[in-house]
Amino acid sequence: MAKRPADESDGKHDALKAGQRPVQKDNDDEAGPFEDEFEDEFESEDEILEAGVDGRPDEEREVEEKRVVLGSLVTDAMEVDQKTFIPGRDKLAAGESLSPDTSTYEMLHNLTTTWPCLSFDIIRDQLGDNRNSYPATVYAVAGTQADSRKANQNELMVMKLSGLSRMDRGKDEEDSDNDEEDDDENADPILETKSIPLPSTTNRIRNYQCPPQNSSHPPTTFTATLLENSDVLIHDVTPHLTSFDTPGTMITPQQSKPLATLEMHRSEGYALDWSPLAPQGKLLTGDNDGKIFLTTGEEGGKWSPDNRPFTGHQSSVEDIQWSPNERTVFASASSDGTVKIWDVRSKSHKPAVSVQISKTDVNVISWSRQTTHLLASGADDGQWAVWDLRQWKASGINGSISEPKAVASFNFHKEQITSIEWHPTDDSIMAVAAGDNTLTLWDLAVELDDEESRDTAGVQDVPPQLLFLHYMETVKECHWHPQIPGCVMVTGDGGFGVFKTISV
């Protein structure tokens, strides 16, 4: 499985924003670092309606004005073809481009960065839980994928995204008294970043927050970055986060240096996860040799890796997830098609349970925080599934592998699953990203009767559990915001997207 996009130094294509198909554009049309693309794009619809009396041949104008809106085809006469458009299955005709239906979003923003990011993570903040007010604010960290000839430009980006307004639905007469409040909600989005130099491309990045010593101080935020050169770097990004909201704060070069550089891996890897139950920090990392290493934080800021790896996978370790409720248990997914359950107390460093769940690579897994016996997986063949861990049997003396049945399984996506994550508070909602340039949201609480058609809204092979489909070019990773219900952040070749749908 190709984990990393090819270098884009050949200039064959430009980075795309979320929700768009490639659209021919002038070479001098350069996107800014952070923009709300729909503020301008959808104001031009009146111009499209009025175009027609410009003296050009009808055939030329028809081709230029034809465009596709997710779920419908809009022609030059603005007649809607009710045929649903599904990215990855339906094909665009010459002169057509893909645009999202903004009526289905409560919030939708996109930003571009100098280099794409394969991985990112959202950071919990001090602004409160269950936030529904606008404009929204998001803090995050990400690692870049600079061109191989410009590797010295790689960086760990600490980001603050603010001024994230809701979609403009227009204004009723009765709302005219709320102009001041509307102005606040429709604030311009702002992206602030702090840069930490990195020596190599980032394969995976995750953050962990240690509880503060007292309530007057923010938690200490650590990041672990798994690099292409196989090193693991641990940074304390607390000063960088604090500087966003404390004017005049200066970041010293020493504060941007790693607390630890871990060099136990002999090959690069993509699997990394912090334990949610270890106050001092406990980190697992997996590599392409099938080895998993444990690193533990100690008093005084020391990080101690156990140089004896956990072994059992026959191929690369693709993902790792700590148990949300058992301090010593974790799961791993591999390109050997198995998921294994481990206990770090095992002296043998061998898996306690080994399950064959796919004939292809198992790329990603996610452990439900709400229903802790449920584990979700995504594979290279586009299939994703949910498993009941209570049905998995312990490995025999000879390391036998069982093959249980999934609680739920979907093959809607036709390319590899690149990211999967349970909703932080609703154990029936899933976010799934795939190589077919789509991110889908699912509601597993929707049941399908035997007599019920598998067609949704007259569209073939669309399961009723599918809530929402968001288009993004070469989507790589997605995360729910833990404090903004329904808010999703996603990364791809074209940059980042932050959105909230009317469905979740």
N, C-alpha and C positions, 0 to 999 in steps of 0.2 A: 504493500500500500504506500503510495506517495504521500508522505506526511507534510512535506514542505513544498510550497509553490516554486516554480522555476524562477531564476533571476529575471527581472523585468528590465534589465539594462539595454535590451535590444530595442526597446521603444515600440514594440508592436502593438501595444494597447495601453490605454490609460486606465487608471484606477476608477472604479465605479462606486457610486453611492448606493446605499441600500435601497431596494425597491425599484431598481432600474435594470433594463437590458442595455447592451451596448447601443449607443446612439451616435451617429456621425456628427461631429462638431468641429468647429474651426480650431486650428492649432493654437490660436492665441487666446482661446477661451479657457482661462486657468481658474480652477476652483480655489476659494479661500480656505484657510485652515479649519474653519468651523462655520457652517451655514445651515440655515433652515431652507432646504431646497424648495419646499412647497410654497413658501411665502411669495416667490416670484412665479414659479411654474404655473400655479393654478390661477393666478390673476390674469394669465394670458388666454384663458379659455374664451373670453369674449372676442378676442382678436381672431381666434380660429373660426368662430361662428361668422364673423363679418368678412372673412377672407373670401373670396369667390369673385369679387368684382375688381380684380387687379390686372386684368388684361392678359393673363397667362393662359395657355391652353388648358382645357379641363383635365386632360390626362396627367399633365405635369403637376397640377395643383392637387389632384386626388391622391397621388402617391405621397406627396409631401405632408398632406394633412392627416393621412390615415395613422391612427395610433391605437394601441391596445391598452385597455384598463383592466387590471386584475379582475377576472370574472366576466368581462364583456368586451366586445369588439366595437369600437366607435369609428364610423366612417366619416367621409368629408361632409355628409349631410347630417352628422350627429345622430344617425339611426343606430340603435343598440342591437347587436346580435346577442341573444340571450345565451349562446353557447359559452359555457364556463371555460376559462383559460387556465390551464394548470402548468406552471413552469416545470421543465424536465420531461414533459410528455407532449404537450402541444408545441407547434413550431410557429414562429413568427414569419410572416411574409415580408418581402422586400419593402422597405419604407415604413415598417411598423416598429414601434418601441413599446416597452413595458413600463407602465406607471401604476402606482398603488391606488386603491380606492380609499381616499382619505376619510370618507365617512365611517370607515371601520376602525379608525384609530382615535384614541383619546389624546395620545401624544406621539409625535414622531419627529426625531431629530437625527441628523447624520453629521459626522465629522471625518475629515481626512487627515492623515499624518504623513510625514515625509517618507517613512518606510512602513510596510504592512506589519501587523502583529499577529502571530500565530496563536498567542495565548494572552489572557488578561485575567484579572480578578477584581471583584467589587469589594470595597472596604466598608465595613460598618462605621457609622459616624455617630455624633452626639446630638443629632437633630431630631431624634425621636422615632418611635416605631409607628407602623400603620399610618403613614403620611399620605394624605390625599389632596393636599393643597398644592397650588401652583404659584410661581414657577418652582420646579423641582431641582434638587441638587444631588449630584452623584460623585463620590470619590472612588478612584480605581487605580490599579497599577497594571502595567503592560510591559512586555519586552519586545523589541523590534527584530525584524529580519532584513537587515541591510544587504545590499548587493555584495556578493562575495569579494568583489574588488574594492569595496568600501567598508570592510568589516569594522574599521575603527570608528564608524559612525553608529554602531549599535549602542543602544541605551536602554536602561530601565526608566520608564516614564511613570512618575507619580502625577496623577491627574485630578483636577477638580472641574466638573462640568456643572455650571450653574445657569440660571435663567432659562431652564427647560420648560417652556410654556406648553399649555394644552393647545389642541387644534382649534383654529378659529372657525366657529360654527356660524358666524354672523351674529347680529344683535337685534333682539326684538325691541319694540318701542318701550315696553315696560321695563327694560333693563337700562334705559338711558341714564338713570340715576346712579348706576354703578360704574360709571366711566373710569373713575380712579382705580377701583378694584380691578377692572378689566385691563387697564394699562399695566398693572403689576403682573397679572397672569400672562400677558402677552409680551413680556420682557424679551429682549434679544438674548440668545444663548451665548455663553462665554465659556471658553476653554482655557484653563490655566494649567501649566505643566512645570514640573521640576525634573531635571534630567540627572541620571546617575550613569556614568560611562560603564559599558560592558565590553569584555574582550571578544565576545562571540555572539552568534545568533541565539535567541531564546527559543527553546522548544516548549517549555512549560513554566508558568509562574503561578504561585499561590501565596496568600498572605495569612498570617495568624496573629491574633491579638492577645497579649498577656493581660490579665486583669490588673487594674491600677492599684497602687499601694493605698491610695485614699481617693475619695470621690471628687476631690478638687483637681485631680490630674487625669489626663486622657490615658487610655490604655496604650501600652507599648505595641507598636505594629511592626512585625517582622515580615519580610518577604523571603521566599526561597525561589531561586531561579535556576532551572536546569538548562544548561547551555549545550550547544551543538558540539563543543569541544570536550564534552562529558563532565566538566566541572559543575559543582553545585555551589552557588553563592548565596550567603545569608546576609541580608541588610536590615538595619533598623531605619525605617522610613518615617518614624514619628516626627522628627524635626521638619521634614519636608511637608508632611501633612499640616503640622501646626503653622507653618509659614504662610499657608494660604489665607488664614483667618487672623493672623497677627502681623499687622503692617510693620515694616522695618526689620523683620526677622531675616538674618543672614545665615545661609547654609555654608558651613566651612568645608573645605576639601576632605578633612578627616571624617566628617559626618556622612560623606558619600562613599567612603571605603567600606568594603564588606567586613562584617564581624567575623566571618569564617569562609574559607574556601575549601570545600570538601573534594578530595581527589581519589576516592576509592573506586570509582567506576572506570572501566577500561574501554567502554564504548558509550556512545551517546544514548540518550533515552528520552522518553516522553511521559513517564509515570511519576507522579509526585503528589503527596497529600500530607497535610498537617493533622495531627490528632486533635479533635475538638475537646478532649477530656484531660489533657496534660498541661497544667498551668505553666510550667517552665518551657514548654514546647517540645514536641516529639514529631520527627519528620521521617517519612518513608520515601525512597526514590528507587525507581526501577530502570533497567537499561536493556539494550538490544541483545545482550548476551543471556537474558533471562534471569538476571540476578537482582535481588532486592536488598537494599541496605537501610538500616535503622540508625538515625542520628538523634541524640537526646540533648536537650538544653539543661545546663546545670547552673547552680548558684555562681554568681560572679561573671555571668555572661559567656561561659565556656560552652562550646558545642563539641560533643564527643561521638564520633561515628563508631559503630560496631563493625569492624573490618571483616567479620564473618557473615557472608550474605545468606539470605533465605533463598533456597534453590528448589526447583521442582518443575518449572516451566521449560518446555523444549524449544522455545523460541522467544522473541522479544516480549518484554512486559510493556503493555500499551497503556494501562491505567491502574491506579490504586485508589482504594477508598477505605478509610478507617470506619469501624463500626461507630454509629452515633451514640450507642448506649453501653458498649462493652469496651473497657479501657485497653484491653490487650489484643483485641481481635481486629483483623483487617481482611479485605478482599482484593484480589488482583485479577486483571484480565490480560490475555495474551494472544499473540498471533498464532498460537498453536490451537486456537479455538476453545480454550478452556477458561473457566473462572475458578479460582482456588480461594479457600478460606484458611486463614493462618491464625496462630496464636503466638505472640512474640515471646511467651514464656517457654515455648518448646525448645528443648536443648538440641534437638535434631535439626531445627530450622527447616523442617519439611511441612507441607500443607496438611491440615487436619481433614479438609474436604476438597475433592477435585471433581469438577463437573464439566462434561463436554456439552457446550451449548450451541456451537456453530461449526460448520465445515469450513468456514473462512475465519479471517482475523476477527477477534473481539476487540474493537477499538476503544470503547468507553463503557464505564459503568457508573451508576449513581445509587447510593444507599438512601432509602427513605428515612427522613428525620422524624416523621410522624408515626409511621407504621414500620417498626424497625426490623420486621422479618421479610420486608419486600426489597428486592434489588432489581434495578433496571439495567439492561445491557443494549449496546448498539454494535452491529457487526459490519464487516466490509461488503457484504452482499446487499446492504440496504435494509435489512430486517432489524427491528428492535423489539424487545420483549421484556416482560416483568416476571420475576421468579419469586416463589415462596420458599425462603430458606429453610423453613421447617420440614420441607419435603426432601431436602438434600441429605444424603447419607454420608457418614464419615468414611474416609478412604480406608481400604483394607490394609492388611499387613504388606501386601505386595503393591500398594499404591494404586489400587483399582480406581477407575473413573466411572461415575454413574452418569446416566442421561435422563434426568427428570423432564417432565413436561412443563412448559411455561404457563403461567396463570393467564397471560394475555400476550399476543404476538401480532405484529403488523408488518406488512411488506409494501406499504404505500410508497416509500422512497425507493428509487431505482438506482441510487448510487450509495457509496459508503456512508455510514453514520459517523459524523465527526464530533458530535457533542450530544450529551443527554443529561437532563437534570430535573429532579422532582421540584415541584413548587414548594417553597419553604414552609407553608402553613396548610396547604391543601393536598392531602396524599392521593387525590384522584387526578391532579393536573400535572402534565408533563410538558417539557420543552425539548424538542429534538431538532438538531441541525444535521444536514446531509450534503453530500457532494453534488447533488442536483440543484444547487444554488437556492435551497429553500430552508426555512426554519418553520417548523410546525408546532402548534399548541394542541394538546389532546386532553379530553376529559374521559377518564377511564370509568367514571360512574355511569356513563351512558351504556346501557345493555342492548344487545342485539338478539331479538327473538329468532328462532329457527325459520319462522314464516315471514320474517321481515326482510325486505330487499336489502342487499348490500350496497345499493345505490343511494347516494345522498343528494337530495334536491334534483333528482333526475340525472346525476352525473355518475357514470359507471366507475366502480372500484374505488370509491371514496367512502371510507368507513364513517359511520355516524359519530364516532368518537372524535373525529377531527374537528377541532374548533376553529382553527385559524391557520392561514398559510402566508408567510412573509417571505418576499424574495430578496436575496442578497447574493451578489457575485462571490463565488468561492468562499462561502461561509465556513468558518473554522471552529468557533467556540461560542457558547451562549451561557448566560447566567441570569437567574432571577435576582432582582434587588431584594435583600432580606427585610428592608424597612419600608419599601414603597410597594404596596400590594399590586400585583399584576405587571410591574415594570420589568422589562427584559432588556439586557444589554448584549450586543453581539458584535463579533469581529470577523472581518473577511479581507480579501485582497484590496477592496476599495476603502477600507477604514472601519470606523465604528458606527453602530446604530444604537439608539436608545428609543424604545417605543413602549407604549401601553395600548392594548386593544380594548374594544368595547366588549370583547368576549370573556375576558378574565378580570 
